[in-house]
Amino acid sequence: MSCDVSRWSGDGALTQRLVAYLGTLGAIGELRVEDAAASRFETDYHFVSNEIFIRFARRRRVERTRRFGFLPVSRIVFEPAMSLADLAPRLTAEAAIGAPDYADDGMLQYLRTERIVAAYQTRGVKHVEMVRLYAMPAEPRALSG
């Protein structure tokens, strides 16, 4: 698995746990982590938004059909080894990650909130982390030009 973290600042404990867990799965071919533009840091409020793009590994399958209704033909078909729908129950079963707060066909979203109060402070800081997981296309697209 290749993992590109060049566009990620490294902020976000949940994002770090997700990247570590996804690295253990054999069905992941490529992983790209980026900071989202929505991230904000103020005096008493931290909002960290990260995006994880996943390209699932491809598995090979032989498909047998008939051409012209009678001529047997086989062809090799490559299909993703997993989908986001398959990934969601695995992440839910992981105690350190849990169930996504929102899920649809193209995205899984996690939203975690905690209040951090440092020593000798009364107010503390509200820390909100949002992580979105997207599936990338199975094959890299060729550039036209």
HELIX and SHEET records of a PDB file:
HELIX    1   1 ALA A   13  THR A   24  1                                  12    
HELIX    2   2 LEU A   84  ALA A   93  1                                  10    
SHEET    1   A 4 SER A   2  ARG A   7  0                                        
SHEET    2   A 4 ILE A  28  ASP A  35  1                                        
SHEET    3   A 4 TYR A  45  PHE A  56 -1                                        
SHEET    4   A 4 ARG A  40  PHE A  41 -1                                        
SHEET    1   B 6 SER A   2  ARG A   7  0                                        
SHEET    2   B 6 ILE A  28  ASP A  35  1                                        
SHEET    3   B 6 TYR A  45  PHE A  56 -1                                        
SHEET    4   B 6 VAL A 125  ALA A 135  1                                        
SHEET    5   B 6 MET A 107  ILE A 116 -1                                        
SHEET    6   B 6 TYR A 102  ALA A 103 -1                                        
SHEET    1   C 2 ARG A  58  ARG A  67  0                                        
SHEET    2   C 2 LEU A  71  PRO A  80 -1                                        
END                                                                             
